[in-house]
C-alpha cells in the first residue's frame, strides 16, 4: 500500500477530464470509464467525516495489500488496483456472474486540508480503510504588510 503526497496545483484541463469521466459514469450505471479508453470498475465506497479526520472505506475483497495503490494528489484521493480474474484458469458455465474482476479505481474529493504525513491506510477482511487526519492550523508570526517594515 502506498500513500503519496504531492502538493502541486491541479491542472485545470485534468480537472475537466475527470469531471467528464464522472458524468459518463453517472449516465452509465455499473460501468466506470477509465482514462485512456479502457474500462474499469468502481468498488462500493463510503466516505464520512469525524471531528478529526476524513474516513474512506472501500469494499474490495480478494486482494493482497500490495495490489492496492492509494495516492493523495492535492484535493483528490485515488484508489487503484487490479483484482485477478480466476476465470482464466478453466472453462466454466456461469449461472450468475456479478463479481467484477480486472482493473478498478475510484477518485474521492477531499473537502478540507489533510495532514498527508499522518494518513493511515489498512486493508483487512476485504475492506480498505483510509484515515486522513485534518491538517492543524498554523499561525504565521512576523508577517509584514508594508515595504517600510510596519505591520
N, C-alpha and C positions, 0 to 999 in steps of 0.2 A: 504494500500500500504506500502510495507516495502522496505527500501533501507539499505543494509547491506554492510559494508566494511570489507574485510578480506585481510590481507597483506601477507599471507603465499605464498610461491612459488608454481607454478603449477607442479603437479605430471606428469612426462613425460608419464607414462602409460595412465593416464586420457586424456592427450592431444591426444595421438594416438587413443584412443577410440572415442573421439569427432570428429577427422578428418575422421575416417572410417564412422561415422554416417552421416557426411556432404556428403561424396561421395555417400553413399547409397541413401540419399535424392535426390541428383542431378541425379542419374541414374533412379529414380522412381518419376517423377514429380507428384505433387499433394499428395504425401504420405510422411510424415515425420516419422522417426524411433526414438522411444524413448529408453532411456536406460532401460534395464530390459526386453526388448522384446515386450512391448506393443506399440500401435501406438498412435500418437498424431498429430494434425495438426499444421501448422505454419501460423500465421496471416501475411497479407501483411505488409511489413515494409519498411521504408525509413530511411537512415542514412546519415547525412551530417555534415560537419564541418563549423563553423563560426570562426571568428578571436579569439573568447573567449571560445568556447565550442564545444563538440560533441553533436549533437541533434539526437534523435531517436524517430520516430513516428510509432506507430503500430495501425492498424485499427482492433479494437476488440469491435464490437457492442454487446449490450445485456448483459453487465456485470455490476456489482457493484464494486466500487473501492476496497472494502475489499476482493474481489475474485481474485485479481491480486497480484502477487509476483514479485518484482524486486530485483535482487541481483547483486552486483558488487563483483567479485571474481578475484582479480589480473587484468589481461587484458581482462576479459570476462564479458560481461553484459548479464544476463539471465532474460528472461521474461517468467513467467509461470502462469497458471491458468486453470480454467475449466468452460466452458460455459454450463449451464444446458440444457438438451435436453427436449423441451416441447412435443415431440412426444410420450413420455411415458404415457401421461395423457389419451389419447383416440386413438382408431384406426382411421387411415386416409388412403386415397388413393392419393398418390402424383403424380402430373404430371411432376414436376421438383423439385429436392431437391439438391441444391448446397450450402447450408449454413452448414458449419461444426459445430458439437457440440462435447462436451466432453473435454478431456484434450488437452491443446495446450502448445506450448513452442517455444522459439526462443533464440538463443545464438548469440551475436554480439561481434565481436572482437573490442576492444578499442585500436586504434593505437597510443595513446600517454598517458602520465601520466595525471590523472584527480584528482581533489580535491573532493573525495567522500563525505566529510563533507558538501560541498556546493551543492551537487547534488540535483536536484529537479525533481519530477515526478507529473504529473497532468493527470487525466482521465476526459475528457469532450466530450460529443456528439459522443461517440463511438470511440474516438481516445485517445490513451495513448501517452503522450509526455514526454520524459525524456531528461533533460539537464544536461550534465556532464561537468562542468567548467574545463578548463585546469588548471593543477597544476602550481603554480608560482615557478620559480627557486629560490633556496636559496643559499646564499654564506656561505661557511664554512671558518671561520677565525681561525687562530692559528693551522693549520694543520702541524704537524711536520713530516718530512720525514726521518730524521736520528736519530739514537738512542742517539746521544750526545746532542740533542736539537736544532741543526742547521736546518734552513729551506732551 
